Amino acid sequence: MIQLHYYPSTASMVPHILLEELGVPYQRVLVDRALDAHKSPQYLRLNPNGLIPVLTQDAAPGEAGDSLVLYETAAIVLHLCDTHPQAEMAPPTGTSQRAHFYKWLMWLTNTLQTALIVYFYPERWVAQGNAAGGAEVKAAAHRRIVDLLAQLDDMLAGHGQAWFMGARYSALDPYVFTLCRWTRHFATGAARERAHLGPYLQRMLAREAVQRVLAGEQLQPPYV
C-alpha cells in the first residue's frame, strides 16, 4: 500500500492530486507541522531534511527488495508516472515532449517553488532580528514570483489549450495548480489575476480529483 505523508496545502498536494487522478489505493498519513511532527525522530528517519511530503510503499508479497521511502516532490511525481504508465501522466520517454516535461518539472521545483519559499520565509536569509532585511528579501521574492508567473501564463497563451502542456492533462498540472494557489493571498500579482492562468486554475478546480483533495485536506476558500 502506498502511503503519502502530507500536511494540508503544502507541496504534498502535488502527489495527493496525482494519486487521486491515478485512482490507485493509498493512505494519507498526516504529519502535523503545527505540532512539529516533521521534526520528530520518527519522521526524520523517513526524511532527514524534515520536509513534506514523503511517499512510502511496502514491498509487494513475494517481491525482492526493501520497502520504498521516497522524498522530494518531483521525484515522487516521476516515480508515480513511471509506475503507472497506463495513465499517461507524462509523455512517452525519449520524445521531445518528455524532455520538455522534465524541464518544466525541474523549473517548478527548483525555480518557482524556491522563490515562493523565500517569499514565505524571508527570515531564513537574513540575520536573526533583521526585520528590515527580511522585508527587502520578501519584496524581491515577490517581484521574482510575478515574473515567473508570467512565464506560466505565456506557456498557456502559446498553445491556447486546456492544460499546461497542451490538450492532454499531465502530472505537471497538479504542480502548477499547487504553486499557483500559494499566491492566493498576494495583495497584487496573484496567479488568478493572469489572463490565461486564471481560467486554467478554474479548470483545475473543476476536476473531481482536485475537489476530493481539497475536501480530504479540509481546505476552505479561497482555493486559488
C-alpha positions in Angstrom: 0.0 0.0 0.0 1.2 3.5 -0.9 1.3 5.9 2.0 1.5 9.7 1.4 2.9 11.6 4.4 1.3 15.0 4.0 0.3 18.3 5.6 -2.6 20.4 4.1 -1.8 22.9 1.4 1.9 22.1 1.3 3.9 20.6 -1.6 2.3 17.3 -0.7 -0.8 18.4 -2.5 1.0 17.7 -5.8 1.3 13.9 -5.3 -2.0 13.9 -3.4 -3.8 15.2 -6.6 -1.8 12.9 -8.8 -2.7 9.8 -6.7 -6.4 10.8 -6.9 -6.1 11.2 -10.7 -4.4 7.7 -10.9 -7.2 6.2 -8.9 -4.8 3.8 -7.1 -5.3 2.7 -3.4 -3.3 4.8 -1.0 -3.4 6.1 2.6 -2.9 9.6 3.8 -0.6 10.0 6.9 -0.9 13.4 8.5 2.4 15.0 9.5 1.2 17.7 11.8 3.5 20.7 11.3 1.6 22.6 14.0 3.0 20.1 16.5 6.4 19.9 14.8 5.8 16.4 13.8 8.1 16.9 10.8 11.0 17.4 13.2 10.3 14.3 15.2 12.9 11.5 15.3 10.3 9.2 13.7 9.7 11.5 10.7 13.4 12.4 10.3 14.1 8.7 9.8 11.9 9.0 6.7 13.3 12.4 5.5 16.3 13.7 7.3 15.6 17.2 5.9 12.3 17.4 7.8 10.3 18.3 4.7 7.0 17.2 3.5 6.0 15.1 1.5 7.3 11.6 1.8 5.9 8.6 -0.1 6.3 5.2 1.4 5.3 1.8 -0.1 5.7 -1.7 1.3 7.3 -4.3 -0.9 4.7 -6.5 -2.5 4.4 -10.0 -1.2 7.0 -12.2 -2.7 8.8 -9.2 -4.2 12.5 -8.9 -3.6 13.8 -5.7 -2.1 13.0 -3.3 0.7 10.1 -1.1 1.2 10.3 2.2 -0.6 10.8 5.5 1.2 10.9 8.5 -1.2 11.1 12.2 -0.6 11.4 15.3 -2.9 8.2 16.1 -4.6 9.5 16.0 -8.2 11.0 12.5 -7.5 7.7 11.3 -6.2 5.9 12.7 -9.3 8.3 10.9 -11.6 8.0 7.7 -9.7 4.2 7.7 -9.9 4.3 8.4 -13.6 6.8 5.6 -14.2 4.9 3.0 -12.1 1.6 3.9 -13.7 2.4 4.3 -17.4 -1.1 3.3 -18.4 -2.4 6.6 -17.0 -0.2 8.6 -19.4 0.5 11.3 -16.9 3.8 12.1 -18.7 4.7 12.0 -22.4 6.5 8.9 -23.8 10.1 8.6 -22.8 12.7 9.6 -25.5 10.4 12.2 -27.1 10.9 15.9 -27.2 7.6 16.3 -25.3 9.1 14.2 -22.5 12.2 16.4 -22.4 10.0 19.5 -22.0 8.1 17.7 -19.3 11.4 17.2 -17.4 12.3 20.8 -18.0 9.1 22.2 -16.6 9.1 19.8 -13.7 12.5 20.9 -12.6 11.6 24.5 -13.2 8.6 24.2 -11.0 10.5 22.6 -8.1 13.8 24.4 -8.4 12.8 27.9 -9.6 9.2 28.8 -8.8 8.8 26.8 -5.6 12.2 28.1 -4.4 11.2 31.7 -5.0 7.9 31.0 -3.1 9.8 29.6 -0.1 12.0 32.7 0.0 8.8 34.8 -0.1 7.1 33.0 2.8 10.2 32.5 4.9 12.4 35.6 4.3 13.9 35.4 7.8 15.9 32.4 6.8 18.0 34.6 4.5 18.9 37.4 6.9 20.5 37.7 10.4 18.1 37.0 13.3 16.1 40.1 14.1 16.9 41.9 10.9 13.3 42.8 10.1 14.2 45.4 7.5 16.4 42.9 5.7 13.7 40.3 5.8 11.2 42.8 4.3 13.6 43.5 1.4 14.1 39.8 0.7 10.3 39.3 0.7 9.7 42.1 -1.7 12.5 40.9 -4.0 11.0 37.4 -4.0 7.5 38.8 -4.8 8.9 40.6 -7.8 10.6 37.3 -8.9 7.5 35.3 -8.5 5.4 37.7 -10.5 7.9 37.4 -13.4 7.8 33.6 -13.1 4.0 33.5 -13.2 4.2 35.5 -16.4 6.2 32.5 -17.9 3.4 30.1 -16.9 0.8 32.4 -18.4 2.9 32.7 -21.6 3.1 28.9 -21.9 -0.7 28.6 -21.7 -1.2 31.5 -24.2 1.3 30.0 -26.6 -0.7 26.8 -27.2 -4.1 28.0 -26.3 -5.3 24.6 -25.0 -6.8 23.4 -21.7 -3.8 22.0 -19.8 -0.3 23.2 -19.1 1.4 21.1 -21.8 -1.5 21.4 -24.2 -4.6 19.3 -24.9 -3.6 16.5 -22.6 -3.6 16.7 -18.8 -0.3 15.7 -17.3 1.4 15.4 -13.9 2.7 18.9 -14.3 -0.9 20.3 -13.8 -1.1 19.4 -10.1 2.3 21.0 -9.6 1.3 24.2 -11.4 -2.0 24.4 -9.6 -0.5 23.8 -6.1 2.2 26.5 -6.5 -0.2 29.0 -8.1 -2.6 28.6 -5.2 0.1 29.6 -2.8 -0.2 33.1 -4.3 -3.9 33.4 -3.4 -3.3 35.9 -0.6 -0.9 38.1 -2.5 -2.1 41.7 -2.4 -1.0 42.1 -6.0 0.2 39.7 -8.7 -1.7 36.5 -7.7 -1.7 33.8 -10.3 -5.5 34.0 -10.7 -5.1 37.6 -12.0 -3.3 36.4 -15.1 -5.3 36.3 -18.3 -4.6 32.6 -19.0 -3.7 31.3 -15.6 -6.9 32.5 -14.1 -9.2 30.4 -16.3 -6.7 27.5 -16.2 -7.0 27.4 -12.4 -10.7 27.3 -12.6 -10.5 24.3 -14.9 -8.2 22.6 -12.4 -10.7 23.4 -9.6 -13.4 21.7 -11.6 -11.6 18.4 -11.8 -13.1 15.7 -9.5 -9.6 14.7 -8.2 -8.8 18.2 -7.1 -12.2 18.5 -5.4 -11.5 15.3 -3.5 -8.1 16.6 -2.4 -9.5 19.9 -1.2 -12.1 18.1 0.8 -9.7 15.5 2.1 -7.3 18.2 3.3 -10.2 20.1 4.8 -9.3 23.3 3.0 -11.5 26.4 2.8 -12.0 29.1 0.2 -10.3 30.9 -1.4 -8.8 28.0 -3.2 -6.8 30.0 -5.7 
